[in-house]
């Protein structure tokens, strides 16, 4: 959740091309990586042609320790060259260097925006990439498109030495997590916390405090984390979304999310407090 001064974001590539660049190349939502005894690395190449690949589209990302970085979209039916493989971002957590992982998440969101905004959503004209900012503009009606970022709140509810955790129907495994939900138009982040908690588990909260934030490229969310205190009310489940919810102490924690997520950071902060 801390900024990374080693990575300098950019939109326009430097006038003089680097001899080698880091390529964050995606095919079908999966990142092309080199495999080395369980550790994944991002290809360092002058161009993707060195691997016999021709990107459908590419976007300049910036530089990491002076090394230029590019995001690239590969054909969905491409076959990974020898020594490489296509891996989902979730599965790469812990195998890819943390800073490279964060840049890969940024890359995926930019690749998806580039792929899904080829034409104007108003008049259907082919969009043109702007050189000075991460945006596309329609030459016909001037509609401008920026990469989509969807804000969502995520909140840890405390009641003395207990926290309220819930399990959603759509969780891939039977773990419990913090309450989360998307921010609605015209709503403040604090209002979203109160509404989502009330809707999903039926309790009222107070003393809402900012915890931290995390880009969540699945596919384009920004998770804004909060802590709050229980005010009143009994747990009442929103049956369409929530399978179960309960109060837990540090000594009887259920199965919780992996360390990849801000949800886990919120829970860990409670356990370690």
Steps between C-alpha positions, in 0.01 A plus 500: 500500500806726510608693187790358299752778420705254294221493238433822310172485303501645151281528193740589219810285441836678508637634174792261512387138532660277765698198389279277715160550661281318749197359317178441692319306229152354545305241305147417607553680830816304587853638527788357296784414739826311500513208742811441710474234774163623623585869469335703229668789319385750240674474159778755449526552124575756233165404347248216518632388160789337689245243617341478158198701617326799345279690748152600387541829687744647748512786750799668660484476882802690632836395641615277785846586627566656159370193311220587258177300547228413250158338525403286203195309382576167333268296282257288706609181320876558528721210610756596768857470368732243655604599852193716557142446613176692542401548865204669671586791728350338809721194456809716452473664841807401700676361190552833327697780665259727693583813303478317168168357618359847566614618155344188347167593660526851358591353161201268493258785562659711225500209253131436570414868456696512174327186372145602594512865386600471136184683388307797630213400727293790368543499121699184424800677343844346554662663803839672487764465770607830660875550529498716814277296732355150550187567300331447164299760314245465224605710196134534400315604819794562742379250759799421724553164668727433798592165655218386722555495877208383713512606868390247760504520879616216723452523876592317819229527769620475861300434816734492798730203444289364213474568128209431268594288198275366226506234232349584160333244277744578218821446699712235325557320832331504838697785654367798692595857422421862570199683359555663160300662225509749215449872553183633340475827302464804723611309809793575729730218609370522857141485379588192296641332814180562697276387213694185409527383861130564555400324179723194538493423873234732642701680770575868555858628536681810628852648528591428137874541443714472188741203497661490156436423136595236246465482121309182423538410131219241490427670272520873591409578861661726758438362849481769770535346845341619825458390858192581707330422828176309546216733609188284532284238332489123451659317208245468220632347178437632151409149383576552130864591567599385850504132598603555863635766737614487861715664767850356542782554751875478441495148645228352277567649157339313208667434165587853376618653167862463380763767568452637149194701603435812707230295676776286649697810598195633685452169683870468579506850646223396740672175598833675560353802683 
